Amino acid sequence: MAAQSHDGFFDEPPGDDRPPEAWSKRGARAAGLAPSRSELRREALDVLALAERLLELPPATRDRLALGESVRREVDVALSIRAHGARKRQLQFLAKQLRRDAESLGVVRDAVEASTDVRRRDAAALHRIERWRDRLLDAGDAAIGDLLAEFPDHGFDRQQLRALVRQAAAEHAAGRPPAAARQLFRLLRDAIG
């Protein structure tokens, strides 16, 4: 057995092909052979954020995930806790379980990313519909022509669109609630989707 000097390094090599600077934890981190404490902490915080996002997923999505038994049990416990401090501790324990179960961690990461992609697509579609509504309300007949040209197969009725645009303008001028603008939005949402 090799003797150890006062600075933590071995006086003679441990019998493998590691460079001398990797013979201690500090040396291994410095040589890039082991993650630093900062890297480990960042990874742990990333998994904690992922555990929070897991709890925010819809129940049907969570139920479909192929989680390990221990992770699923901790998710159920975390969802049942209402006290802030206790929930925070349970969330930290759930993140610890996820770090231990690499397979569940990968499944959760994929599910959260997929959920984020769906939300982005939904938000983009909503913004697109809002832009069309605003354009119709601002430009009137010219925008109606552009809408019908861009979406010829969506079954828009020119007369209905013109009537809604006129009603929305009248409501706005009179200071009434925007019922026609809302109806126009619903019509666009149902047709364009």
N, C-alpha and C positions, 0 to 999 in steps of 0.2 A: 504494500500500500504506500502511496506517495505521501510525503509529508507536506503539510500545508504551511505556507509562510504567513506572516502577520497581515499581509495586504490582501489575502484571499486567493492569490494565485498559487497554483501547484508549483513545487520546486522542480518536478519532472513531469513530462506529459502524461496525461491519463490513459494513454494507450490507443488513442484514435487519431484521426487525421485533422482534427480541428486546429485552427491557428491558435497560438498561445493567448491572444486577446479574448478568445471565446471560452476560456476555461472557467470563467466566473459569470454570474448573471449580468453584472454590469458590463463586462467585456463582450458578452454575446449580444447584448442590446446595442452596444457601440459598433460592433462589427456587422449589424444588420441581420443577425441570425435569429433574434427573438424580438417580438414587438415591444415597444416602449410602453411605459405605464400610461402615457398620454394616448397612444394608439388604442390600448386596451380600454381605456375609459371612453374614448369616442365610440368604439364599437359597442360598448355596453349601453351608452346613451342612445345610439341608433336602434338597438334592439328594444330599449324601453319605449321609444317613440313608436316603433312598430307594434309593440304590445298595446299601446293606447289606440292605435288605428285599428287593430284587430277587434277591440271592444266596440268600436264605432261602426263596424260593418253591420249590415242588416242581418237579423237572425237567420234567415234562410241561407244566406251566403256562408255564414259561420258554420252552420250545421253541415253544409256540403264539404267543408274542408277536411282533408285526411290528417287530422291532428293526432298526436300521441295521446294515450289515455291520461297521463299526468298533466299534460298541457290543457286538454279539454276540461279536466276537473278544475284546474286553476282558473280557466276562463269563466266557468259557471260560478265559481265562488266570487270572482271579481265582479261579475254582473249583479250578484245578489247583494253586495255591500253598498250601503248608501252613505255611510259616514266618510267624510273626506280623507281624514288621516288613515283610517283603516283601508280605504280603497287604494290610496297611494302605496301603502305597504304591500297590499296584495298585488298591485300592478308591478311593483319591483320584483316580487317573488315570481310572478308570471314571466317576466323578462328573463329571470334567472333560469326558469324551466325551459324557456325557448332557446337560451344559449346552450343548454345541455343537450337539447334534442335538435340536432342539425336538420333532420328531415322535416320536422314540423316548422322550423324556422324558414326553410325554403318555401314550403307550402304557403305560409302566412305572407311572406314577402311577395310571392306571385299573386296571391289573392288581393292584397292591398294595392299593388300596382295595377291590376286589372280593374279594380273598383275606381281607382283614380282616373284611369283612361276613360271609363264609361262616363264619369262625372264631367270630365273635360269635353267629351263629345256632346253630351247633353247641354252643357253650358254654351258651347259654340253654336249649336242649333238654336237655342233660345235667343242668343244675341243676333243671329242671322234673321230670325223672325221679327225681333224688335226693330232692327234696322229697316226691314221692308215696311213695317207698319209706320214708322216715323217718316220714311220716304214718301209713302202714300199720303200721309196727312200733310206733308209739306208741299209736295209737287202736284198732287191731284191727278188729273187725267193723263199727264205725261208718264207718271210713275205707274199708273194702271196699265198703260200700253207696254211699258218695259216688263212689268210683272207677267203679263199674258204672253209676251214674247219669250221670256226666260222659262216659264213653266206652262207650255201649251197643253200638256197632257194631264194637268192637275184639276181640271174641271171648274175653273173659276168662272163666275158669272160677272161680266163687265158691269151690268146694271146694278147688281147687288153691291159690288165694290164701290161704284160711284155714289150710291145712296148712303152707304156707311161712311164714306169719306165726307160727304156733305153734312150728314148728321153730326159727325165728330167735330167738324169745324163750327157748326152752329152751337153745339154744347159748349165748346171751348169759349166761344165769343160770349155766351150767356153766363159763363161761370158755373155751369152745372157739372155734376159728376160725369166722367168720361165713359158712359155706358156704350156708346157706339164705337169708340176706340178699343174698348175691351172686346166687344163683339168682333171687330175687325181682326184683332190679335188672335182670337180663338179660331176664326175662319182660316187665317194664315197658318196657324199651328196645325190644324187638322189636315190642311191640304199639303203643306210643304213638309211638316213633321220634323 
